[in-house]
Amino acid sequence: MVNKYFELLWEKEVKELNGKVKFYVYKKNRAEILSIENDDENKVFGITFRTPPKDSTGVPHILEHSVLCGSKKYPVKEPFVELLKGSVQTFLNALTFPDKTCYPVASQNEKDFYNLIDVYLDAVFFPILSKETFAQEGWHLELKDENTPLGIKGVVYNEMKGAYSSSEHLIHEYSQQVLFPDTVYRFDSGGHPEKIPELSYEDFLNFHKTYYHPSNSKIFFYGNDDPKNRLEILHRYLKEFEFLKIDSSIKPQPYLKGPFEKTFFSPSEEKDPKSMITLNWLLSDTYDPDRNFDFELLDTLLIGMKASPLRQRLIESGLGEDLLGVGLENEIYQMYFSTGLKGVKEENLKKVETLILNTLEDLSQKGFDKSLIEAGLNLIEFSLRENNTGSLPQGLVIMFRSLCSWLYDKDPLIFLEFEEPLKRLKDRALKDKELFKRLIKTYLIENLHRFTVILKPDPKIKEEIEKREKEIIEKIMKKMTKEERRRHIEFLSKLKSWQQRPDPPELLSKIPHLTKNDLPKEEKKIPIKIEKEDNGEILFHDIFTNNIVYLDIGFDIRHIDQHLIPYLPLLSRCFLEMGTEKEDYISLNKRINAKTGGIHTMTFLSLTEESEDPVFWFFFRSKAMSDKVEDLLEILKDIFTLVKLDNKEKFKQILLEEKAKMEQSVILKGHHFAASRVRSRLNPCDWIQEQMGGINYLLFLRYLIKQVENNWDNVLSFLEILKKQIISKQDWIINITCSEKDLNSFDPFTSLLGSLPTSPRKKKKEIFMQSEEGPEAIIIPSQINFVSKGFRVYNNRLSFKGSHLVVTRYLKTTWLWTKVRMEGGAYGASCSLDRFAKLMVFTSYRDPNISKTIENFDKTSDFLYSFDINEEELDRAIVGTIGDMDRYMLPDAKGLVSMFRYLIGESDEKRQKIREEVFDTREKDFREMGEEIRENIKRAEVVVLGSETHIERAKKEGIAFKHVWNLFKES
């Protein structure tokens, strides 16, 4: 019995987890295991190491990448990618935090689950960690010849150059670092681009040797698999290690007597650059559940709701464009609170600080309104009970919660058993009228461990960064003798050969994977009932939701005026942030937060197989406990019929917030914007999307800010017209996801629908696309690039079939991964196939190249013609594609996806046909897709977002951009 090697310290039934929890240590080396047994089919495993950095060279981050690049049992270049190819995983990744590194996996398939665990355990305990891996994932100096450096390359190096191009990332990083000047949190565990080249291969190896040991590990299991198997697989690895005393403890930051202020600088391309400011307070230890809950609620009351007074005063002050700061950070050893504003003029920086401090002083005297406290409590309780983790497995989020205490050698259940702390919180919050006054006074007003962090834009910083990079390269060159340079060139040649050389089939075959015979041949069905009414339809999905009702109400908007499309995202915010004729937006948001689990809006936009005429809907998504649905419907009725849009200052603030968010998103997620712009030139559906969320939308926001000042009446009339075109008794759909008994607990929608205005039914309108054509380069303040190339497919001889999804996925994990990421040094590369829009789009993410990446996109067809795929490799590709199709969904997502499928006419029968085509994929499908790409890529559109220096270099290398412009200097 393997149990004899484990010591069961305790076991407990935990109702919040709907299961039994057992806590073991492995006797030989004291590895700790938290094993949660319940009925969740989406099983989760994770192994976490405390990895306190000693500098900002990024060694925890580089190691996180590198251990997944080959191990003792699986000595291939990229076991991680091989798992991606042949697994039905629902999560497969690794994550670096300020003080820990986590390696989690998840799958609904038990065989697959244990395959993933086996590869990950071998990876973390027995990685190869070759010099080639270090150079590829970390950093290396590129040399043309012995005397000509080309620059520094490396996946993590380029990832962090991208991160350090974002002002928002910078101020969050700096805010944490200054608060903890004496602890590990003063370093960037991800790596500072200027410090990464200081990391030696020897220090890299030593970091693994020091911290990646069972005695320093926290091992987590969750789900419905056999708990005996968990111990069996762990024993096979843990038995190899004796106990090792490892000092990885996280020391507390002593409280300092301030307050302090520090100013940093960031690169800027803006014509009218503005600053950012945060105020940051060190609070108390994270693992005290009552204090943690107190601060969670205080954070919600201060800035977590639209009606929160500190948030409200900051937003309405006109001193900045959007809220800034992480709020409450409670996932490291000591909690801290951070808030401020972005888009602040230099002369207003001190005013922001004064406003925050004065507001806190005021709240410490007056406290919070009882209705706001009740709303905040409801939000926290609803979130805990629902445990809606979106696309992430629930077990993964539970693991992260457990680590908030467990990592610091406290009880891992402190934040999982929430019922008692929540009960105590409610009691304190509602009965102790002085609670929040004391918290604000003690931890925010009288707390002298406070740092004001200012980030000022400086156009000279860009040149200084480039200058320092050259100096770093020169310093490295000077340290190398002529013989060392010669050997380095030999190593670079070896590195390139290693990257290009395929792994031997006999080694690849060692990596465990499912076969297509392990997978269900039948498509999963989501229950749906359809009830057609005179002017709309009601869809119902009978799914257990733990007494929560998920309600989506949508309106067909294909008829709206084309020039009003960019107003849609703004109007969607107005519905929830402007108030109604009955109550102002503060009262409305209090009511929403007190009675529901939230209301938000979204648009759904898609083509169909039958038509290029977009399906276009506007939705109000909402949720509430079954006994509160009547309250929810009353709130929606007020929003639909009584919303007020005539608050000019509030609308202007919404505009400024949207603009600020978009400008930061462009730098952090440039690949989305580049791909959106490419797609917008190729079909009307994506053209619309570009007007609501792409570069064009950002340009519209800048234009509209001026219009609000100069012609508010005109802007208001457009909003009113658009509202009338959306909210109507005609062409609606109601989508309900809950159990049958919960459906019967509230009255029908007669009152709500009866209150809607009647408007003449309008015909859908043809979209007239207005966009540039030809290669485009958009300069942004970034040290790195985002490259996209897209084109139409299925124009002539070929039609879509499921096997093409296999080909597309295979390209991501082979050709693009090898050429753009491994060899090119980009953080990521991808391609997508949209069968409805008949588009294929290639993208790269945080990419040091432009012309080389475009060249690799262009050579995709050559790869599909020339490579040989054996049956095992083909099987893996099929398995991975089925995994994508069978992704795990929580109840609300099932209801939403089922409705979307209904709206675009995607029946279960059609999906089953595609599934069968995926299973029937053959080598010839790769060849025919290669021919399709070769034929159509000649008419592709190219968009690049990136560094001006890199764009100029690409032009010299032969990329004939038709349009080159600076997004932050031109409107």
Secondary structure as the mmCIF struct_conf table of DSSP 4:
data_model
#
loop_
_struct_conf.conf_type_id
_struct_conf.id
_struct_conf.beg_label_comp_id
_struct_conf.beg_label_asym_id
_struct_conf.beg_label_seq_id
_struct_conf.end_label_comp_id
_struct_conf.end_label_asym_id
_struct_conf.end_label_seq_id
HELX_RH_3T_P HELX_RH_3T_P1 VAL A 2 TYR A 5
STRN STRN1 PHE A 6 VAL A 14
HELX_RH_3T_P HELX_RH_3T_P2 LYS A 15 LEU A 17
TURN_TY1_P TURN_TY1_P1 ASN A 18 ASN A 18
STRN STRN2 GLY A 19 TYR A 26
TURN_TY1_P TURN_TY1_P2 LYS A 27 ASN A 29
STRN STRN3 GLU A 32 GLU A 37
BEND BEND1 ASP A 39 ASP A 39
BEND BEND2 GLU A 41 ASN A 42
STRN STRN4 LYS A 43 ARG A 50
BEND BEND3 LYS A 54 THR A 57
HELX_RH_AL_P HELX_RH_AL_P1 VAL A 59 SER A 66
TURN_TY1_P TURN_TY1_P3 VAL A 67 LEU A 68
BEND BEND4 CYS A 69 CYS A 69
STRN STRN5 SER A 71 SER A 71
BEND BEND5 LYS A 72 TYR A 74
BEND BEND6 VAL A 76 LYS A 77
HELX_RH_AL_P HELX_RH_AL_P2 PRO A 79 LYS A 85
TURN_TY1_P TURN_TY1_P4 GLY A 86 GLY A 86
BEND BEND7 THR A 90 THR A 90
STRN STRN6 PHE A 91 LEU A 92
STRN STRN7 LEU A 95 THR A 96
BEND BEND8 PRO A 98 ASP A 99
STRN STRN8 LYS A 100 SER A 107
BEND BEND9 GLN A 108 ASN A 109
HELX_RH_AL_P HELX_RH_AL_P3 GLU A 110 PHE A 125
BEND BEND10 PHE A 126 PHE A 126
STRN STRN9 PRO A 127 PRO A 127
HELX_RH_AL_P HELX_RH_AL_P4 LYS A 131 THR A 133
HELX_RH_PI_P HELX_RH_PI_P1 PHE A 134 GLY A 138
STRN STRN10 HIS A 140 ASP A 145
TURN_TY1_P TURN_TY1_P5 GLU A 146 ASN A 147
STRN STRN11 THR A 148 LYS A 153
HELX_RH_AL_P HELX_RH_AL_P5 VAL A 155 ALA A 163
TURN_TY1_P TURN_TY1_P6 TYR A 164 SER A 165
HELX_RH_AL_P HELX_RH_AL_P6 SER A 167 LEU A 179
TURN_TY1_P TURN_TY1_P7 PRO A 181 ASP A 182
BEND BEND11 THR A 183 THR A 183
HELX_RH_3T_P HELX_RH_3T_P3 VAL A 184 ARG A 186
BEND BEND12 PHE A 187 PHE A 187
TURN_TY1_P TURN_TY1_P8 SER A 189 GLY A 190
TURN_TY1_P TURN_TY1_P9 PRO A 193 LYS A 195
HELX_RH_3T_P HELX_RH_3T_P4 ILE A 196 GLU A 198
HELX_RH_AL_P HELX_RH_AL_P7 TYR A 201 TYR A 211
BEND BEND13 HIS A 213 HIS A 213
HELX_RH_3T_P HELX_RH_3T_P5 PRO A 214 ASN A 216
STRN STRN12 SER A 217 GLY A 223
BEND BEND14 ASN A 224 ASP A 225
HELX_RH_AL_P HELX_RH_AL_P8 PRO A 227 LEU A 238
TURN_TY1_P TURN_TY1_P10 LYS A 239 GLU A 240
HELX_LH_PP_P HELX_LH_PP_P1 SER A 249 TYR A 255
STRN STRN13 PHE A 260 SER A 266
BEND BEND15 LYS A 271 ASP A 272
STRN STRN14 SER A 275 ASP A 285
TURN_TY1_P TURN_TY1_P11 THR A 286 TYR A 287
HELX_RH_AL_P HELX_RH_AL_P9 PRO A 289 ASP A 299
HELX_RH_PI_P HELX_RH_PI_P2 THR A 300 GLY A 304
BEND BEND16 MET A 305 MET A 305
TURN_TY1_P TURN_TY1_P12 LYS A 306 ALA A 307
HELX_RH_AL_P HELX_RH_AL_P10 PRO A 309 GLU A 316
TURN_TY1_P TURN_TY1_P13 SER A 317 SER A 317
BEND BEND17 GLY A 318 LEU A 319
BEND BEND18 GLU A 321 GLU A 321
STRN STRN15 ASP A 322 GLU A 329
BEND BEND19 GLU A 331 TYR A 333
STRN STRN16 GLN A 334 VAL A 344
HELX_RH_3T_P HELX_RH_3T_P6 GLU A 346 ASN A 348
HELX_RH_AL_P HELX_RH_AL_P11 LEU A 349 LYS A 366
HELX_RH_AL_P HELX_RH_AL_P12 LYS A 370 GLU A 386
TURN_TY1_P TURN_TY1_P14 GLY A 390 SER A 391
BEND BEND20 LEU A 392 LEU A 392
HELX_RH_AL_P HELX_RH_AL_P13 GLN A 394 TRP A 406
TURN_TY1_P TURN_TY1_P15 LEU A 407 ASP A 409
BEND BEND21 LYS A 410 LYS A 410
TURN_TY1_P TURN_TY1_P16 PRO A 412 LEU A 416
HELX_RH_AL_P HELX_RH_AL_P14 GLU A 419 LYS A 431
TURN_TY1_P TURN_TY1_P17 LYS A 433 GLU A 434
HELX_RH_AL_P HELX_RH_AL_P15 LEU A 435 ILE A 440
HELX_RH_PI_P HELX_RH_PI_P3 LYS A 441 ILE A 445
BEND BEND22 GLU A 446 GLU A 446
STRN STRN17 ARG A 450 PRO A 457
TURN_TY1_P TURN_TY1_P18 PRO A 459 PRO A 459
HELX_RH_AL_P HELX_RH_AL_P16 LYS A 460 LYS A 479
BEND BEND23 MET A 480 MET A 480
HELX_RH_AL_P HELX_RH_AL_P17 LYS A 482 GLN A 500
BEND BEND24 ARG A 501 ARG A 501
HELX_LH_PP_P HELX_LH_PP_P2 PRO A 502 PRO A 504
HELX_RH_AL_P HELX_RH_AL_P18 PRO A 505 LEU A 508
TURN_TY1_P TURN_TY1_P19 SER A 509 LYS A 510
BEND BEND25 ILE A 511 ILE A 511
HELX_RH_3T_P HELX_RH_3T_P7 LYS A 516 ASP A 518
BEND BEND26 LEU A 519 LEU A 519
BEND BEND27 LYS A 521 GLU A 522
HELX_LH_PP_P HELX_LH_PP_P3 GLU A 523 LYS A 524
STRN STRN18 LYS A 529 LYS A 532
BEND BEND28 ASP A 534 ASN A 535
STRN STRN19 GLY A 536 ASP A 542
TURN_TY1_P TURN_TY1_P20 ASN A 546 ASN A 547
STRN STRN20 ILE A 548 ASP A 556
TURN_TY1_P TURN_TY1_P21 ARG A 558 HIS A 559
BEND BEND29 ILE A 560 ILE A 560
HELX_RH_3T_P HELX_RH_3T_P8 GLN A 562 TYR A 567
HELX_RH_AL_P HELX_RH_AL_P19 LEU A 568 GLU A 577
BEND BEND30 MET A 578 MET A 578
STRN STRN21 THR A 580 THR A 580
BEND BEND31 GLU A 581 GLU A 583
HELX_RH_AL_P HELX_RH_AL_P20 TYR A 585 LYS A 595
BEND BEND32 THR A 596 GLY A 597
STRN STRN22 GLY A 598 SER A 606
BEND BEND33 GLU A 609 GLU A 610
BEND BEND34 GLU A 612 ASP A 613
HELX_LH_PP_P HELX_LH_PP_P4 PRO A 614 PRO A 614
STRN STRN23 VAL A 615 MET A 625
HELX_RH_3T_P HELX_RH_3T_P9 SER A 626 LYS A 628
HELX_RH_AL_P HELX_RH_AL_P21 VAL A 629 LEU A 642
STRN STRN24 VAL A 643 VAL A 643
HELX_RH_AL_P HELX_RH_AL_P22 LYS A 648 LEU A 668
BEND BEND35 LYS A 669 LYS A 669
HELX_RH_AL_P HELX_RH_AL_P23 GLY A 670 SER A 680
TURN_TY1_P TURN_TY1_P22 ARG A 681 LEU A 682
HELX_RH_AL_P HELX_RH_AL_P24 PRO A 684 GLY A 693
BEND BEND36 GLY A 694 GLY A 694
HELX_RH_AL_P HELX_RH_AL_P25 ILE A 695 ASN A 710
HELX_RH_AL_P HELX_RH_AL_P26 TRP A 712 ILE A 726
BEND BEND37 ILE A 727 ILE A 727
BEND BEND38 LYS A 729 ASP A 731
STRN STRN25 TRP A 732 CYS A 738
HELX_RH_AL_P HELX_RH_AL_P27 GLU A 740 LEU A 743
TURN_TY1_P TURN_TY1_P23 ASN A 744 SER A 745
BEND BEND39 PHE A 746 PHE A 746
BEND BEND40 PHE A 749 PHE A 749
HELX_RH_AL_P HELX_RH_AL_P28 THR A 750 GLY A 754
TURN_TY1_P TURN_TY1_P24 SER A 755 SER A 755
BEND BEND41 LEU A 756 LEU A 756
HELX_LH_PP_P HELX_LH_PP_P5 PRO A 757 THR A 758
BEND BEND42 GLY A 774 GLY A 774
STRN STRN26 GLU A 776 ILE A 779
BEND BEND43 PRO A 781 PRO A 781
BEND BEND44 GLN A 783 ILE A 784
STRN STRN27 ASN A 785 ARG A 792
BEND BEND45 ASN A 795 ARG A 797
TURN_TY1_P TURN_TY1_P25 GLY A 802 GLY A 802
HELX_RH_AL_P HELX_RH_AL_P29 SER A 803 THR A 813
TURN_TY1_P TURN_TY1_P26 THR A 814 THR A 814
HELX_RH_AL_P HELX_RH_AL_P30 TRP A 815 LEU A 816
HELX_RH_PI_P HELX_RH_PI_P4 TRP A 817 GLU A 823
TURN_TY1_P TURN_TY1_P27 GLY A 824 GLY A 824
BEND BEND46 TYR A 827 TYR A 827
STRN STRN28 GLY A 828 ASP A 834
TURN_TY1_P TURN_TY1_P28 ARG A 835 LYS A 838
STRN STRN29 LEU A 839 ASP A 847
BEND BEND47 PRO A 848 PRO A 848
BEND BEND48 ILE A 850 ILE A 850
HELX_RH_AL_P HELX_RH_AL_P31 SER A 851 ASP A 858
TURN_TY1_P TURN_TY1_P29 LYS A 859 LYS A 859
HELX_RH_AL_P HELX_RH_AL_P32 THR A 860 SER A 866
HELX_RH_AL_P HELX_RH_AL_P33 GLU A 871 MET A 885
TURN_TY1_P TURN_TY1_P30 ASP A 886 ASP A 886
HELX_RH_AL_P HELX_RH_AL_P34 PRO A 891 LEU A 903
TURN_TY1_P TURN_TY1_P31 ILE A 904 GLY A 905
HELX_RH_AL_P HELX_RH_AL_P35 ASP A 908 PHE A 919
TURN_TY1_P TURN_TY1_P32 ASP A 920 ASP A 920
HELX_RH_AL_P HELX_RH_AL_P36 GLU A 923 ASN A 936
HELX_RH_3T_P HELX_RH_3T_P10 ILE A 937 ARG A 939
STRN STRN30 GLU A 941 GLY A 946
HELX_RH_AL_P HELX_RH_AL_P37 GLU A 948 LYS A 956
TURN_TY1_P TURN_TY1_P33 GLU A 957 GLY A 958
BEND BEND49 LYS A 962 LYS A 962
STRN STRN31 HIS A 963 ASN A 966
TURN_TY1_P TURN_TY1_P34 LEU A 967 LYS A 969
#
